[in-house]
Amino acid sequence: MPFAISAGRRIHYEVSGQGPDLFLHHGFTSSSQAWRFFGFTEVLQQHYRVIALDALGHGLSDKPHETAAYTLQQRSADVVAVLDDLGIDKVHYCGYSLGGWIGYGMVRHARERLQSLMLGAAHPYADASWDAFKGLDGADANAFIAAFESVLNERISPQVKMLIRANDLLALAAAAQQPRISMDELLPLIDLPCLMFCGDADARHAAVERCVKLLPRARFVSLPGVTHFGGLMQSKLVLPPLLDFLSGQARG
């Protein structure tokens, strides 16, 4: 069971398949297993060496209860620690939600490690909706879920609520209180090939579509009828544009 060490903490990751390196970063309250559960890994590993991490505070990775542990710079360093552990110089990076936000962090803090970007349901603009977690320590699971529903501007299904409750909510509440400041000044500087996707029933859809217009080499895919949580659950909708984008990088 592989772990990378980043700032003295263990970051768990899994590797499957062979081919060009493709890094997958899940969303908040999720884990590396989401990619496998919703059918991404099975398909992607036929063409790529897939590296999926458990972000700090999630899955089998360490779970500090201090907000200072979860800065964007540190989360980017966690990704780099996994790449270093595997001896990978550059990687195709695919992140959803939290993973997408960290993708922008990688542009800021470790641009030289990126070959391309695929970011789902994530934008680089300031996001004050996360203020809903202010004052929450995670001890009250209902309050945590209510805050998360406020951030997403959508209701969470009973099945997903059950999965969220299985997390270390003290760690996730600490992580959620990291401010989401604007990084939109990066947009004109991102000269990487980019694929941005978002469900049209996701409150972030307009912001994601808007930022694509400022990216020199970006394509936007709108997923019809898909909510924020639905974006990672709908592999049949997401995989075709992902695979098409990645095959284009190989041809290029």
N, C-alpha and C positions, 0 to 999 in steps of 0.2 A: 504494500500500500504506500505509494509515493507521497512524500511531503517535501516542499521547499521551505527554507527558513528565511523569513523576512522580518527584520527588526526584532529578531529573537523569538518570533512567533511562527507556528507551524501553519503552512498553507497546503491543504490537500488538493491533489489533482489526479485525474485519470487520463490515460492515453490509450487510443484504440485506432486501428487501421494503419495504412501505409500510404505515402504520397506526400505532396506538399503540405506544410504545416498550417493547420487551421485551429485557431484558438477560440473557444466558446466561453463567454462570460454571462452567467444567468442574472436574473433580476432580484430585487429585494424580497426577502423571506423565502427564496427558492434555494436551489442547490444545483450542483453539476448533474444530479440524477434527472432533473427536469428534461434535459436534452434527450436523454435516453428514453424516458417514460413517454414523451410525446412524439417519438419517432424520428428525431433528427439524427441521432448518432448512428442508427442502423443504416441510414442512407449515406450519410456523409463519409463514414469510415470506409466505404467501398472505393472512394476516390482520394481521400486525404488522410493524413495522420491527424487525428482529432485530439486536441488537448482541452479538457474541460476542468476548470478549477472550482473549488468551493471558496467563495469569497470569505474574507475574514468576518467572523460572526455567524457564518452559515455552515451547514453540512458538517463535515469532519474537521474543518479548520478550527483554529483556536478562537475563543469567544471572549475577548476582553469586555469589561463593562464600563470602560472609560471612553467618552466621546472623542477625546484627543487621539485615540488609536485609529480612528476611521477617516482621517483626512484624505482628500482626493490624491494628494501626492503619495501618501502611504499606500493607498489602494493601487495606484499605478506601479509603485515599487513592488507590490505583491505579485503583480502580473510579470514584471521583469524578473523577479526571483524564480518564478516557475520556468520562464524561458531560459534563464541562465542554468538552472538545474538540468535542463534537457539539452543544453548546448545549442540553442536555437538563436540565430542572429536576427532574422526578420520573420514576421508571421502575418498571415491573413487573420484579421481580428474581427470577430462577430460578437456583439454584445447586445443584450436586450434590456431595456429599462435601466436599472442600476448599471448593468453591464455597458449600456450605451453611453451613459454619463461618464463612466470610467474610460470608455473609448476616447472621449474628448480629453480626459485627463492624460491619457497616453500621448495624445498629440502634443499636449503642453509639456509633459515631463519626460517622454521617451519616444519622441517622433522617429528616431533612427531605427527603432525596433519594429516599425510597422511597414507592411507591404501593401495592404489595402484595408479598408474599413467597411464593415457592414453593421449598421446601427439601427436597432428597432425601438420605436416608441420612446425616443430620447432626443432631446434638443439641448443646445448649449446656453439657453437664456436663463436668467435668474428665475428661480422657482420658489416663491414664498409659501406655496401650499404646504411645504414640509414643516412650516411653523406649527402645524396641527399637533406635532409631537412634543412641543415645548412643555416642560413640566412633567412629562410622562416618564416613569422609570421602568415600565414594562411589567410591573407586578400585577396589574389589572389587564387581563387578556382582552376583555370586552372593550375597554378604553383604547387599547392599542389598535384593535381592529377598526373601531370607529374612526380613529385618527387616520388610519391607512385608507379607509373608504373616502374620507374627506380629501386626502391627497389625490387619489385617483379620480374622484368625482364619479364613482360608480359603486354599485353594491357588490359585495363579495359573496360568492355562493357558499352554502353550508359546507360543501366538500373542501373548498379552498380554505375556509376558516379553520377547519379541522387540521389541515396541514400547517397553517400558520401557527396554531396553538402548540404544535409539536416542537417549535423552535425555542431557543433560549431568548425569550423576549426582552430580558434585561440587556443582553448584548445588542439586540436589534434596535431597541429604543435608544440606546446610546448612539448607535450608528446613524439613526434617523435624524439626530439633532445636529449633524454636520450641515452647515449652510450650503445651499445650492446657489452659488454666486454665478454671475454671468461669465461665459467664456466666448461670447459671440465675436470678440475681436479675432479669434482664431480662424473663423470661417474663410475669409479670403486667402488665408495662408495655407490651407489644407490642400496640397497639390496631389494627394493620393487619390487613386480611384476609390469612389465611395458609392455604396448602396444604402439608401435610407428607406425604411418601411414602417408603416404604422396603420393600424385599423382605423377606418373612418368613423367608428363609434367610440374612439378613444379621445379623451379631452385634449390630448397632446397633438392630435393630427395636424391642426392648422400650423402650430409652431414648427413641427418637423418639416412640413411642406415648405414653409417660409424659408427655413435656413438652407434648404437644398439649393435655392436660387442664388445663394451667395457662394456656393462651393464650385470651384472651377471644373471638377471632373465627377459630378454626382448624378445619380439617377434616383428618382423617388417612386416607390411602389405603394399604392393605397390598397388596403385590404378591405373589401366590402363587408360591412356588417360586423366587423371584428372589434371587440372591446380591448382594453389594455391587457387584462389577464388572458384574453382569448388569443392575443398575438403569438404567444409562445405555445399555445395549445393547438394551433392550426397549422401543423407542419405541412399539410397537403397544399396550403395556400402559400406558405413562406418558402418552402424548399425549391420550387421551380425557379423563382427569380434569384435565389441565392446561388443555385447551381449554375444558372446561366451567367450570372455575374462572375463567378469564380472561373468558369471555363473561358470567359473573355480575358481574364488576367493571364491564363495559361497561353492563350493565343497571342496576347500582346507581348 
